[in-house]
Amino acid sequence: MANNRVAVYRREHFNAAHKLYNAAWSEEKNREVFGLCANKNFHGHNYELEIKVVGEVDAETGYVMDLKILSDLVKAEVLDRFDHKNLNLDVQYFKSLNPTAENIVIVIYNLLRKQIDEKLDLQVRLYETQRNFVEYPV
């Protein structure tokens, strides 16, 4: 039997502010470790999000996953929660979790994983800048 596994992708964009900060540390240590990202007045990013779904092509639909469904899912689970938000103040997941790119991508993955059929593999890539990005799982 031929391998009919295909990867499909969805790209999205959101803007959000955050501050990297460990409340157990002094202001000085936070500045030492996080630099400008520990700015008390926060700072923002234009995040680029890439979702990869891998699975067998369905014989009836020809889809791995309907990308309109994936688009709607990303809007409901991620964009509506994160876009134009202060991640530290407005997003419940980061009330006690430092909103590093690494933590953001794991939160996004977990939000989407619950909604996508287990038979499909999922990977999320998040670009914080054009040169800096994270991917989960690896």
N, C-alpha and C positions, 0 to 999 in steps of 0.2 A: 504494500500500500504506500502510495506517495505521501510525503510529508506536505500537508497543506497548511502549515503554520505560517501566519503572516503577522507582521507588526503594523498596527495603525497608530497614528499620532494625532493629537490635538494640541494646538498652541493657543495660549491665552496670555493676557496682559493684565496686571493690576498695579496700582500705585498704593504705597503704604508707608507710614512713618514708624520708626521704632527707636529704641535706645537699648544698647547692650549694657547690662548692669547686673551685678551680683549684690543683692541687698546685705549680705553678710560681710561685705568688704567695705573698706573706707573709700571715700571719694578718690583719694590718691591712688589706691590700688586699682580701682575701676578704670581710672584714666591711664594708668600704666599698662594694664592688660588690654583694654578695649580702645584706647586712643580716642580719636574724634567720635567714634561710635558710642561713647559714653556721654555725649553732650546732654546736659540736663534738659535742654529744650528739644530733644529728639532730632532726627534727621530722616530723610525719605529716600525711597528707591522706586524706580520704575521696573518692577519685577516682570520677567518673562517666564512663563510656565509652560512646560512641555510634558504631556502625558502620553505614555506609550502603553498600548494594550496589545498583548500577543496571544494568539490562539488559533484554533483550526477555523478555516473558512466554513461557514454553515452552508450545507448543500442547498437548502431551500431559499435563503436570502442572498447568498453570495457575500455576506458580511462576516467579519470577525466580531465586530460590535457596531451597531448603528452609530455613526459619528454625531448625528443630531442628538441622540440620547446622551452620548458622552458630553457633548457641549452643554446640554441642559443640566446635566449632573454637576459639571464643573461650575457652572453659574450658581446653582443652588448651594452647593457644598463649600465652595471656595470664594468665588468672586463676591457674592452677596455678603460674605462674612469679612473679607479682607480688604476689598478695594476701597480706597479713600478712607482708610481707618488708621488710627494709631494702634498698632498691634499691642503695645503694652497696656493701653488703657481701655480699648474698645473690644478686644477679642479675648473671650474667656480662657482660651487655651494658654495664653501668655501672661495671665495674672500671676502665675507662679513659675513660669518656664521662660527662660531667657530667649527672646525671639531672634536667635541667630539663624542664618540661612539653613544650617543643619537641622535645627529644631523645627523651623517652618516647613521644610520639605517632608519631615516625618509626620507632622500634624496633617498636612495635605494628603499624604499617602493614606494615612489611617482613615480620614474622612471619606476618601474615594473608595478604598478597599472594601468598606462595609456595604457599598452600593453596587459593586461590580461582581458579576458571577465569578465564583471561586475557580472555575475551570479556566479562566483567563488570567494570564500573568499581567502584572501591573508594575510599571516603573515611572517615577516622577523625577523630572529634572527642573530645577529652579535657578534661573539666572538672576543674581542680585545686581550685577553689572554686566557689561559686555564681556568682561574678562574673568569674572568670578561666578562660578556656578557649583551647585551641589546636585547629587543624584541619590535617590533611595528607592528600593534597596539596590545594593551593588552585588 
